Every structure is written in C-alpha cells, then in structure tokens.
Amino acid sequence: MNGVELVVYPRAVLTWAQFVARAPSRSIALDGMVAGGPRWDEVTMHANFDHHDGVVREATMSTAMQVLFAIKGGLMERLGGRAQVWVNDPDQDTSLASWLLVHHAQFDGVQSHPVVSRLLALTDRLDVTGGAYPMRLDDDLLAMHAWVFEPYAELRASGALATADTSVVRNCLDAVHARLDAVRMGQAGRRVLRTDVVVLHDSPRGYQILDERGGNEARYALFARGLRAYVALVARRPDGRFVYTIGRRSRYVDFPVAALYEALNRAEVGLDAIDRWGGSDIIGGSPRRAGSGLTWERVRDVIDSVPTCMSVTS
C-alpha cells in the first residue's frame, strides 16, 4: 500500500474494537465511521478523528481540523506516509479531512495555503456548531465554501445520499477533492447559497421541524434569523424510511438532545446496539444505516413527551 487509500463504507458505523480488527495497521477512521470520539492506538497505529460521539461538541475541533493538527504533529511521518482512510459519508468535514490526508505533504511542518486555511477555519466553525455559527450570508468565503461542497449538497438535497452505494459516495468525494484542488490552484468558483426550507412545525416550546429542501445551507439563514433548536427532515428514502438531523444553537439552549436521542430510540422498532439515534451534545441524527421509521409528526410527539424539553421564557 503506497500513499493514502480511501476506503468507503456508506452509512456504516463500527465500534473501535471492530475497526481495529477489520482495518490494517496504519488505518484512519473519519467523522463517525467509528463511534466513540477521537482515539489513537500507539501499538496498532489506528486512529479515529471524530467530533460526534462521546464529546463536548463546542470543545472539540471538527474532524478536518483534528486531521490538520495531526498532520502538523507528525501523524503521517509516524505512519510512514501510508494510510487507509475509512469513511462512511462524503459530507463537508469528511471530504476536507480526507483531502488533507491525501495532500498531507503539502501541509506538513510550516507549510500551508492561505485560502485553504480560511476555508478550513470556516468549515470548522460550521461543522462544530451544526451551521449555527453567526455569519453574514453574503460573505465571499461562504460562497466559495458552497461551491466547493456543491457535489455533496446536491447529493444530499436530492435524497440520493440516503441510499448511495460505494461508487456514488466515492464519486462525490472525488468531485469535492477536485474542487479543493481548484482552490489550491487559485481557481475556486462561487455559488449562491440555497436557503429554501419549509417549516413543518413551529413549536411553542421553541424548536422548529424543517423540511430542508435546500439542504443544510438553509440552516445558516434560519440561525441568522434567530433559530434556537430544530429537527430537520433531510431525506425521504425509497424504502419509506426517513433521515433526520436534530440540533440546537449551542449547549446553552434548553433543548436536551441527549434525552431526545434516548426517547426517539425507544420509539423506533428493530434498532441494533450501534446504529441508533445519537450524536454529540448539540447535534446528532437518526440511525445512519437504517434511517428512521418515524414520521415527522411522530418525532414531534416524542419530543413533546420528554418532560425536560425546553420551554420558552421571556
């Protein structure tokens, strides 16, 4: 094995023990491929970069930023410049993290790229906060960010991501990597954000249920207008199941997502021990592999049944 090899398992989630058993030495898992938060094994030389599970989200860097720090810290030198990179999704954070690993030699030591650094900083803020970081929507860097990750945004908004196979996910990663190459060469494009969204339910408890027809970019506009907490219907799968994201502006908003994961898992039928509703303390979602069998109306009812759910205060 020479260089960096991408290994794609759409929507799969492994435990750390499963990852170490299945992946060869010098393997790196990214952004939810392995549950349990960041981890490094000195003996087997397996690494997990993640900020979804078992972490304080706002105190944990995005996966891409963790990867950059690891590169700067000598990760790829320790691995002999060779690694398998395991991913289960081509989202912005994963795409950027995997691209950095492929191009690690250009970011080792004091080497950097000013535009890539700015794009990484923006991606970090957006991903850590689930899109809640306050910003001006007419910012040129945000338009570049939208262009770079447009292949992922289109795949997600179409609903095809929910059932995408290995080749589709790999093609999406390749397309985003090509656009990141263009950024590095000074040839980046720009795109207007897609902010169309349908509010399915505006709860007196202070959260909204959204149909994200424009993709997760719609959340940027909603948070800019004061959104505090939400459930987003991301996709309707061909098998009749649903894909949801659930989150809040920050841990200071009284919308107890951890308790909601537990309640939603109890309401589902046939979930296994790993593929479940879950995530961090501010943003998570439905099972990656199985999706959810709950309609948005049922999700609403489950949320409203949690006694510690947020209430509006004046």
N, C-alpha and C positions, 0 to 999 in steps of 0.2 A: 504494500500500500504506500503510494507516494503522495505527498501533499495532503489536501483536505478533501475528503469524500463525504457528500451529503447522503444520508440515509433517511428515507421518508416513509413514515407510517401514519397516514391520515387518521386523526382523532384518537390515536392510541394513547393510553396513559399507563405507565409502568411504575411499579414500586422501585425503590433504589436497589433492592436485592434482585429483582427481575432484570433490571438494566445491567447490573454488574455481571449477572450470569449469562445474558444473551449477547451483550456487546463486547467486542475485543478490547484488550488494553489500549489505552490512548483513545478512548471514546468520550464524546462530549454531548450531553443532552441539553436541549434548549427549550425554555419558555413553556413548561407544562408537560413536556414529553415524559418527565419523571416527577412524580408527586413528592412533596416534602421539602421544598426550598433548596437554596444553594448548598452544594456539598462537593468535597474533593477527597479522593482516596489516594494517599501517598503511595500505597503498595501497588494497587492495580492500575493506577493512573486513569481513573474515571472521574469525570467532572459533571456537575449539574449546575446550570445557570438558570435561575427561575425567580420570579417575584410574585407568584400567585398563591402558593400553598404554604401555610405554616409560617408566614412572615407578617411583620407590620409593614403594610404597603408603602406608606409615606416615609418610612425609614429605610427602605430597600430600593437600590437602584434598579432600573429596568434591566432586562436580560442583556440588551445590546451594550449598555453602559458597563455592566459587570464584565462582559467579554472584553471590552476595550481595556479596562483596568487589569484584567488577567493577562492580556497580550503585553501591556506595558510592564507587568510584573514578571514576565518570563515564562508564561504558560507554554507557548509553542516551542520555546527553546527546550523546556523540560520534556516535552513530548517528541522531541527530535524533528519538529517541523511536520509531523504526520498526525492525522486525527480523522476518525469517523465522527461526523456531526449528525446527531439524531434529532429529527424534528417531526412534529405531528400537525403543523399548521403553517401557512405562509404569511401570517399577519406582519404588520409593520415591524414590530420588535424582533420577531424571529428572522425575517428577511434581512434586516440590517445586521443583526448579530452574526448570522451565517456568512454574509458578505464580508464582514470584518475578519472572520476567521479565514476565509478563502484568501483574503488580501493581507493577512497578518504581517507579512514582511514590510509592508508599506506604512505600518503603524507601530512598529517595534521601536523601543527606545524613545528618542526625542522626535521621531518622525510623526508628522500629522498632515492634515489637509484642512485649511480653514473653513471651507464650505461644508465639508463632511462633518467637521466638528460642530458647526452650528446646527446642521440637520440632526445630528445625534443628540445634541442638547435638547432640541425641540421634541424629538421622538421620546426622549427620556421623560420630559415633563408631561407629555400627553399620555404616555403609557402608564406611568406611575399613578396618575390621577384618574385614569379611565376617561380622558378627554375633558376633565373638569378644570384644568389649569386656565386661569383667566388670560385672555389674549384678544388682540384686535383681529377680526376675521379678514381684514383687508391687508394683512401683513404679507409681504412678498415671500418670506421664507415659508409661511404656511401654504402659499400657492405652489411653491416648489415641492414641499412635502406631499401635497395632494397629488401632484404629477408623478412623483417618484413611485408612490404606492398605489397608483391608479389600477394596475392589474389586479391587485388584491381587493381593492374597493369594489371593482366591477364584479369580481367573482363572488364576493360576499353579498352584494346587493341583489344579484341575480337569484340567489338562493342555491346556486350550484355548489357552493363551498361545503354545504352541509352533507353532501354525499360524494364529494370529489374523490377520485381514486388517486393512486400514487402519481400517475403521469400528469394529471391535471394540477396537482399540488406542485410537482416539480417544475412544470411549465410556468406556473405563476412565480415561483421562486426565481427561475431563470430570467423571467421578464423584469422583475424588480431589480435583480442583480445587474441587468443590462442598463437600467436607468440609473442605478447608483454609479456604474462605470461612467455614464454620461456626465453625472455631477462631478466626478473626479476629473474629467477632461474639460470641464467648463462649458458643457453643452446641455445643461439641465433645462427642461421645459417648465411651464407653469400651467395650472388648471384652476378654474373657479371651483370653490367648494360646493358640494351637493348637500344642501341643508333641508331638503323636503322631508317632512315627517308628519305622521298622523297621530294625534293624541287620542288613544282609545279610551283612556280613563284618567280623569283628573281627580285624585282622591282628596277629600278634606283632611286626610292625615298628612298631606304634604308631599306625596310622591305621585308620579305620572306613569302610566303604562303607554309605551310608544310603539308604533309600527315604523321601524326605521327604513323607510323606502329609499332614502338617500344614503344609507349606510351609516357608519358610526360618526361621520363628519357632522351629521345633523345634531349630535350631542354638543358639539362645540358651540353652536349657536344657542341651543337651549340653556346650557350652563351660563353663557354670556348674558342671557336674559333672566337668570336667577333660579334655574332648576336646582333643586336640592337633592332629590333622590328619584330613582326610576327603575322600571323594568322595561327592557327593550325586546320586542319580538323581532329577532334578527332574520329568521327564515322559517318558511313552512316546507317541510321535507316531503318528497314524493310519497313516502310511506305513511304520511298523515301525522307524523310527529313534528315537534317544534324545537327551535333553537332560541334560547333566551340569554340575555345578559342582564344582570341585576347589580345596581351600584348606588353610591352616594357621593356627594361632592368631596367629603373628607370624613375622617373618623369622628369629627366634632358634630356631624349631623346625626340626629337621633333616628336612625333607620338601621336597626340591628341586623345587618346582613348575615352574620354567622347564625343567629337564631332562625332566620328565614331559610337558610340552606337546610337546616335540620327539619323544619316544618315541611318544606317542599319535598325533601327526600321521603318523609313519612307518607306524603300524599301520592307519590309515584308508585308504580307497580313493577316489580321484577328487576329492580336495580341491583347491580353487584356491589361488592365492597369497595371498589376503586372508582368506577365510572358513575359518578353521582353529582348532584348539585354541590358546588363548592367554589372555593377561591380564597381571596385574601379578605382583610377586614373592611375593605371599601368597594371591591368589585369582584364579581365572580359570574357564574352562569350555570346553565343546565349541563347534564352529562355530555361530554364531548362525543362519545361514540354512539350512544343510544338515543341522544336527544331527550326531549320531554314528551310525555303523553298528556300533559295538562294544557287545556285551552287557556287563553289569557284571562278569561272570566274566572276559571278555577284558580289560577295563580293569584288573582286579586283576592278571592275569598280566603285562600290560605294565608296570605299576608295579613289580611284584616283580622284573622283569627288569632294572630300572635299577640298576646296581651301587652307585651313590652314595645309594640310597634309605635313609631313616632306619632306625636300629636302636635298640632300647630299651636304655637304660643305667640302671644302678641308682644 
